[in-house]
Amino acid sequence: CEDETTVCANRALLQRAFALPAPPRWLHQVHGDRVLRMTAEVPDGEPQADAAFTAEPGVVLAIQTADCLPILLCAEDGTQIAAIHAGWRGVAAGVIESCVRRLSTPPSRLLAWLGPAIGPRSYEVGGEVREAFLGHDAQAEAAFAPTRPGHWRCDLYALARQRLAALGVSRIFGGGFDTFANARFYSFRRDGARSGRMASLIWLEKTSLRA
């Protein structure tokens, strides 16, 4: 894992490379369901949460991942955005539902983008993961394929799509990557503690939306 000096340097480089209107609002991600509303007022440090939303131009939302799924949301009229850190624990805990319900935009008027995450061919999980999802919705069974006894391949993309669709979000894009299998992406499962993390960013501009 990169040291603090390297992380700060990389974040400064990211801000310059994309000419960001402000430093990204990094979160202390803990695989939970807490959602924060971000404003122009900059908080001290990195607040603990796994999703954030804003309606203010110039506020850059950021999610860091290295196998977990980043989900970016925007209102079709460009008035609201959100960013979600969606590992299996967060999805099971309801982070997607918590975030969508905090928005004033109706789900039918949201667009969702699923960023790079570990793919179903590379993601083997134990029975506790499968049971966590089946206990919420029996249809989640379609996202699991048996491998060796007590283990399944898990399609995290499919689970996120199910949760979004159940909320009424029908326009869902992305979701075709596998961070474990593709060396251009960071993957904690593949590389362990030496893996870095990727950043997914979204922000509002005064006249348009960029992600």
N, C-alpha and C positions, 0 to 999 in steps of 0.2 A: 504494500500500500504506500502511496506517495507521502512524503513528509509535508509538513505545513507550509514550508517555504515554497516547495514545488507547486502545491495546490494553489497558493496565492498567486504565483507567477502565471500559472495556466489560466486562472480565472481572469486575471488582468488581460492576458492575451486574447481570451474569448471576447471580452468586452470590446477591445479595440478592433478585432477582426470583423465583428458583425456590426460595428458602430452602434452599439446598444444605447438606448436613450438614458439608461441608468444601470447601476450594478444589479445583477440578478438577485432576487430574494431567495437565497438558499434556505432550505429547511433542514432541521435535524430529524431525519426520517427514522421511524421506529416500527414500521409495519403495523400501524394502528389505523384508526378511522377518524382522527381529528382533522378538521378542516378550518383554515384560517382565511379571513378576509384581509387582503392586502390593500393598503392605501399608500399615498405619497409619503406618509410618515414612516421613516425607516426604524424598525425595531432594533433593540440591542441584541447582538449575537444572532444565532440561528434558532428561531422558535421551533419547538417540538411539534411536528404535524406531518401528515402524509398527503395533504392536498391543500391547495390554495386557490382563491379566486379573486377577481377584481373587475371593476368597471371603469377604472381610472387609466387614461392614456399615460404611457411612459413607465408604468410599473411592470417590470420584467419578472414573470413567474418562472421558476426553475425546478426541475426534478432530476435527480441523479440516479442512475441505474447501472447494473452490470449483470443482468439476467432478468431482474424484475421488469415489469411492464410499465412504461410511461404512457399515460393517457392525457392528451390535450383536448380541451373542449372550447368551442366558441359559439356564441350566438350568431345566427344567420345574418343578423343586421349589424354585427360588429360592435355590440354594446357591452358584452361581457365575455370573459375568458376564464378558464380554469386549468389547473395542472394537477395530475394525480399520480402518486407513486403506488403502483398496484402489483405488489408481490402477492403470492398466494394467501399469506396471512391477512394482508390488508383487504384483499378482495373478499375473503371469507368473513372478515369482520364488518364488511359493509362500507368500505371507504368510498366506493363508487356511488352508492346510494346517498351517503352522507353529503358528498360534494354536489351531486346533481340537485338535491333537495334544498341546498343553500342558495342556489341560483334563482333569480327572479324570472329568468327566461324559461318558458315552458319546454319540457324535454323534446317535444316534436319540432322545436325550432333551434335545436342544438346540432352541431356537427362534432363528431368525435374522430380523433386520429390516434391509432395505436402504434407506438414507436417500437424500436427493436427490443426484443425480449427472447428468452430461451424458447426454442420451438418444441413442438410435441414429440418429435423424434429423439430429442436429446434430454428431455425432462422426465426422469423417473422419480416417482414419489411413493411414500408408504401409505398404508391404509388410513392413517389419521387424516391425511390431506383429503383423500376421496370422501371420507365420512363427513368431514367438515362442510363439504359442498352439497352432498346428497341430503344432509339434514336440513338444508335450506330449500333445496329445489331438486326433486328427483330427476328432472331433465338434465341436470349437470352430469349424469352418468355418461352421456354422449361425449363428454370431454375427456374420458378416461379409457385407456386400452390396457388390458392385463399383460404383464410381462412374466417375471418370475413370481412364485407364490408370495402374496402379500404386498405386491408392488404393481404400479400402473404407470404408463406413460400419461402425462398430464398436458392438456392443451390449454395453456393459460390464456391465449388469445380467445379461444372459444368461450371460456368461462366469463371473460370480460364482456364479450359480445352479448352473451345471455343476460348478464346483469343490466347492461345498457338498454337492450331491447325491452326487457321487462319494465323498465322505467319509462319507455316511450321514445328513446333515442333510436332512430332508424337509420340515420345517415352516418355510417361508421366506415372509416377508411384506414388503410395501412394494415399492419399485422402479418406481413409476409416474410419476416426475417427469423433467423435463429442465431442468437448471439454466441451460443456454445460452438456451433459448427462453423461459423464464419469468423475467420481470424481478424478481420478488420474491426470487429466489435470487442469491447471488454466483456469478459465472462468470469464471474467469481467461481462458478462451479468448475470451469475449465482450468483457471489459473490460480485459484486460491487467494491468499492474502496479498500476493503481489499484483493482483488485478487493480487497474484504475477504475474509474467510473465515467460514464458518458453523461452529458447534460442535454436535456430536452427543454427548450425555451419557448415561451409564447408571450407576446405583448401587444398592446393596442397602440396604434398610432392615431393621430387626430383625424386622418382621412381614410385609413385602411387598416387591415389586420394582417400581421405577419406572424408566421410560426416556423 
